[in-house]
Amino acid sequence: MTPKQLFLTHQAQTTHFPLMMEMEKAEGNYLYDKAGKAYLDLISGISVSHLGHGNQRVKAAIKAQVDKHMHLMIYGEFVQNPQVMLCAELAKLLPENLNCTYLVNSGAEATDGALKLAKRVTGRAQILACKNAYHGSTHAALSLNSEEYYKQAFRPLLPGIDFIEFNNLTDVSKINEQTACIITEVIQGEAGYLPANLEFLQALRSRCNETGTLLIFDEIQSGMGKTGTLFAFEKYGIVPDILLLGKALGAGMPIGAFVSSKTNMNLLADAPILGHITTFGGHPVVAAAALAGIEELFRLNLLESVQKKEQLFRKLLIHPAICRITGTGLMLGIELDNFDNNLKVIQACMEQGLLTDWFLFANHKIRIAPPLTITFEEIEFASNVIVGQLNAVYA
């Protein structure tokens, strides 16, 4: 059987219509299929490969750690240098109250851990989330999904969850003395890259302070420089009680993290002991890659050019079919009139060597989330391809 046949026969599928692109290698900002065709990566593995593919210093850190050791013990028992140094580095980069990190394997696991922590800290059960948010697909994370289409086959889910409208100031009043936490993305990802309003985040912070509710920011997609600051919440001056990280934090390796104060985190070790456990969380090879990735992000000064790259995309992506462009930095959504036309444009772009995609809750939008290493020349190429295919589809 061919690899494609094996893929369809023995690998669990997420849809009945996978892309079926058989990739051979990835380097820089490009993916290469078995025929050698290059595709400019405009989605970076859905906001993962922010340094591009095959960064030499990240690869060197991985190889060096493999030569020392891989998995030794479940998380939190042995002192393992990659884990320790990564957590210490995050503490240096974050506000004072976000000084303790629990490393896990994915963003969804970080979400699950944060919900447990919020319940443990507050002794409350009610959880609020925003409509059209995406925090993962595990049982607890799925419970935070407002769309019944994705939940109906898996009920019963977590009880005690209610929803508010993102950026709706009136809905903030739903936070009360029974609310353990309110969780929100700073930039709504699968809704098509919709930034939070400053007034909304300020209102959330104020109401949480009044009621003793924990504020959780999900920066699994928006973290690690994609908005021009290391974390998107820095643009607002609003600090959460718990921060969720993942995706690009691993610099191409699987990782997740929830970050809070040492005081809060200590509660997971008591009543009950081992209140949260992971076998592979903080895997030393992954932690070494993540630490090297942070170092590379600053060594290459990638944050400095994000806003200029956004401006160039917005300057070049001009077409009557584009309703608007949402988002900020290198998290942009090109809004078209419907999914059918959007899919035609996306497929035509891939034929032209440009890899892009749509959004879970906004299938009429084209996703732009390239590696931060994308060049201005590559932005011109990508924009020209998109506009060219818009011309063809909307002729």
NUTI-249718 format. One record per residue (C-alpha): x, y, z; residue in one letter. Coordinates in steps of 0.02 Angstrom, whole numbers, plus 50000, padded with zeros to 5 digits. Example, Ala and Ser with C-alpha at 12.3 -4.5 7.8 and 13.67 -1.06 7.14 Angstrom:
506154977550390a;506844994750357s;
This chain:
500005000050000m;500575017849966t;500805030250108p;499185038850057k;498245022350063q;498995018350232l;498525035750292f;496705032850245l;496655014950308t;497595014950472h;497695032950533q;496185040250620a;495425054150517q;494735071050572t;493705073650414t;493185063450263h;494055075950149f;495865078150207p;497035088550100l;498045072850060m;499615083050022m;501105071550047e;502495082450114m;504305076950103e;505205090750198k;505085108350266a;506395121850271e;506305140350311g;504585146850265n;504215132950140y;503505115350135l;504015103449996y;502965088949929d;503625072649859k;503735080049685a;504845094049751g;503525107549733k;503745121749858a;502315129349956y;502515145750048l;501815142250222d;500525155650262l;499795146650414i;501335139450503s;500495123350553g;499055133550627i;500125145950725s;501495133850778v;503045136550669s;503335154850708h;505215153050676l;504915144450510g;505445126450485h;507095118550532g;507855132550635n;509655126950661q;509835132550842r;508205124150893v;508755108050806k;510435108950892a;509605110851062a;508505095651026i;509985084950972k;511035090351121a;509645085751243q;509335068951159v;511155064851188d;510955068851374k;509295060551411h;507485059951359m;506045055251476h;506585051251653l;505105052951770m;503345059951779i;503255078851788y;503715087851947g;504785074952037e;506555076151967f;507505092351942v;507775092451753q;508745107051685n;507725110351524p;506105111251622q;506825122151758v;507655134351638m;506095136051530l;504985139751679c;506255152251746a;506365160851576e;504475162651566l;504455170151741a;505725183151682k;504655187751533l;502975188651621l;502215200151754p;502625196451936e;501025187151975n;501335174951832l;502895167351906n;502515148651910c;502245137251760t;501495120051743y;502105112051581l;500955100151487v;500865092751312n;499595103551221s;498525119051229g;496975108851268a;497865100951418e;498345118451476a;496515123351468t;496005108151570d;497335111651701g;496845129951715a;495025125551746l;495535113751886k;496655126951960l;495285140151957a;494085128452047k;495415124052175r;495875142252210v;494095148852224t;493145133752286g;491825137952156r;491085128052012a;490375140451886q;491405144151731i;491105157551600l;491785157051423a;491535167451267c;490465162551120k;491425157150964n;492995153851065a;494095138751040y;495115131851185h;495425114051126g;494525097851090s;494745087351246t;493215084051354h;493425099051468a;494025110851332a;492595105751218l;491395110451357s;491965128451332l;491425127951150n;489805137651123s;489385128850959e;488175114450988e;488655106750820y;490345101750892y;489675096351063k;488035087251033q;488815070150996a;489865070251155f;488665075251293r;488595075451440p;490025087751457l;490615098051605l;489175106051702p;489125123851765g;489715132451606i;488885147951534d;489345159451391f;489515178051360i;489715187751200e;491515192351160f;491765211251174n;490025213651250n;490165225051402l;488405221251462t;488775202651476d;490205205951597v;488895207451734s;488625188451721k;490225186551824i;489705184752006n;490235177752174e;489895159952114q;491015161451962t;492665152251976a;493395159651817c;493065168351654i;494125162051510i;494395172051352t;495585173151207e;496445189851187v;496305187450999i;494875175750956q;495705162950843g;494435151650760e;493165165850750a;494305173250618g;495595183250717y;494525195550813l;495485206150940p;494735210051109a;494235228051141n;495215236851277l;493605241751367e;493035223551369f;494635217151448l;494645231451572q;492865227451621a;493275209051642l;494765213051752r;493765225151859s;492295213351880r;493445198751924c;494285209352056n;492585213752131e;491955195852138t;493545186052175g;493445177552005t;495005171951914l;495335179451742l;496085167151618i;496865173051455f;497085160051319d;498625164951218e;498905147851143i;498755155250968q;499195173450999s;500735170951108g;502565170951058m;502615186950958g;501235185350829k;500475202150872t;502125211550885g;502305209251072t;502815192951152l;501065190951224f;499535199751155a;498935205151328f;500455216451341e;499645228051214k;498175230751331y;499045232551498g;497835220051574i;498615205551670v;497685189051694p;497715177551845d;498085162451736i;498905162451565l;498775148351438l;500185145151315l;500535132051183g;500785130250995k;502275141550952a;502995140151128l;503705123251078g;504585130150922a;503895115550822g;503795102950965m;502195098351061p;501945108551218i;500675117651324g;500775127551485a;499675135951612f;500495149751714v;499935157851875s;500645163252042s;501675151552151k;500355153652286t;498985147452170n;500005133352098m;500475126752271n;498645122052295l;498805108452163l;500025099352278a;498875098652427d;497125092152470a;497275081952365p;499105078352344i;499525076052159l;498055087152113g;498665087851934h;499805074951854i;500585072651682t;501815059351625t;502575068051475f;502225086451515g;503835096451511g;504725082751413h;506565087751421p;506815087451232v;505275098251206v;505765110151346a;507505112051269a;506715116351101a;505535128951182a;506945137751274l;507985138651115a;506465145251023g;506255159651144i;508095163851128e;507955163650938e;506425174750938l;507425188451022f;509095184950937r;508275187250767l;507315202850825n;505745195650747l;504535206050851l;505175222250776e;504545218850600s;502825211550638v;501875227850622q;502735232650459k;502325215550388k;500515217650439e;500475234550354q;501175227350193l;499865213550190f;498495226450216r;499225237850082k;499325224049951l;497735214349989l;496535225949900i;495095218349802h;493225221749784p;492855204049846a;493725207250013i;492405213150137c;493685217350270r;495305211250349i;495205207350534t;496565204050659g;498215211650709t;500055208350676g;500305191950583l;498605185450635m;497465191350496l;495825185350421g;495285190050245i;493395190450245e;492485185150086l;490635183050051d;490425164350079n;491305147750110f;491125140949933d;492065155349855n;493325155349996n;493695136949970l;493945139849784k;495205153649819v;496135143149949i;496255128149832q;496825139149688a;498155146949800c;498825129749845m;498975125649660e;500035141449645q;501175136149787g;500365145749929l;499725136050080l;498285144150173t;496675138850258d;495015144550334w;494385145750514f;493315133950616l;491975146950656f;492305158450508a;492425147550353n;492175162650241h;493865169750292k;495625166050227i;496875163150367r;498515172750366i;499665166950505a;501385164550427p;503015161750519p;503695177950590l;505195174850478t;504175178050320i;505075191050213t;504335206550134f;504655198749963e;503685183150015e;502255194050077i;502195202149905e;502155185049823f;500785178749938a;499725194349916s;499905193849727n;499375175549724v;497845178949833i;497305193949731v;497585184349570g;496485170049628q;495165182149688l;495145189249513n;494905171849442a;493535166249563v;492575182649560y;492775186149374a;
